[in-house]
Amino acid sequence: MTAELDVYWSSVEFHFAANPDHENTHKGGFVYCFVRAFDARTAIQKIEEAMEEIELDGITQNLMILKVDFIQVYDEDTDWETKEQNEIIDEIVLLAKNSDEVIFDVFHLYEEE
């Protein structure tokens, strides 16, 4: 018997690892992540692995997690600030339910000082 996998969601803060092929104009950022997993530990591991080699703006980046703000099973009754946000997140959750990949929301980047 196979255990049911839940969709976990998390907010993670990250910074860009050094990339000799590309100079970053950003220091780091944060992103909401959604992933199907057996437990929170597995979800975090999948998120870390996905961020180690991710394509942003056509460039492969290595994002290092600085902080996991939270990790929990996504409650489909969660209300976002707007109807549009609810629709977008509902679509992301549906993608995550049907995938073994980590699904990322919009990356919010911090400018370098």
N, C-alpha and C positions, 0 to 999 in steps of 0.2 A: 504494500500500500504506500503510495507516494503522498507526502505532506503537501498541503495547499500552500502556495507561495502568496504572500501579501505584497502589496505595493507600499514601499516605504518612501518617505520623502524627507528631505534634509535641506538645510541652508548651510552652505560651506563658504568660508572665507579662504582665499587662496592668494599666492603670489606666483609670479612667473619665474621659473628656473632659468638659469643662464642658457642662452641659445646663441652659439657662435655664428650661426647663419642669419640671424635676425636680431636687430636691436629693438627691444620693446619700448614703446612710448608710455606704457602703463606700468604701475607698480604692482597691481594685483586687482582683486575685486571679490565679488560674491555671486553665488548662483543657487537657485533652487534646483535640486536633483530629485528624480523619481526613478525607482528601480524595484523590480520584483525580486524578493529574496525570502529566505526561510526565517531569518532573524536580523536584528539590527546590526550585529557584528558583520554578518555576510554582506549586508547592504553597504556598510561603510567600506568594506574591502573592495566591492565592485566599483564604488564611486572613486576610490583612490586609484584603482587600476585604469579606469576610463580617463581620468584627468592626467595621467602620466603621459599620454600621447593623444592629444585632442586637436582637431583642426579648427582654428579660429581665423576668420578672414583669409582663408586659403593657405594659412601657414600652420604647420604642425608645431604645437606648443607642449611643453611639459609644465603642468600646473601643480604646485605643491600646496597641499592643504595646510593652512595655518590654524584653522579652528572650525570645528563642527558645532554650529549653534544648537542644533537639535537633530535627532533622528527618531522617527516614529512612523507607525502604520498610518497611511493617509486615510482620513475620515472623509468619505464622499459627501458628507453633509457640511463640510467646511464652507463657510461663506467668505468670499473675497470682497474687496471694496466695491467692485463694479460688476455688472452683468457680463461685460466683455471679459474681464479677468476670470470670472467663473467659467465661461465657455472655453477660454484658452486652456485653463488648468484641467478642465474635464477632458479635453482632447489629449493633453499630455498624459494624464492618468490612463486613459484608454490605450494610448501607445505603449505605455509601460506595462500594462496588464498583458499585452500581446507580444512582448519582446523580452529577450534576455539581456538587452542593452540598457545602459543608463540613459534616461531621457532628461536633457537639460532644458530649463526655462531660459530666459534671456540672461546673458552674462552682463553684470553691472561692473564696469571697470573703474578703478581709481587712477587718476592722472598722477604721474610722477611730479614731485615738487621741484 
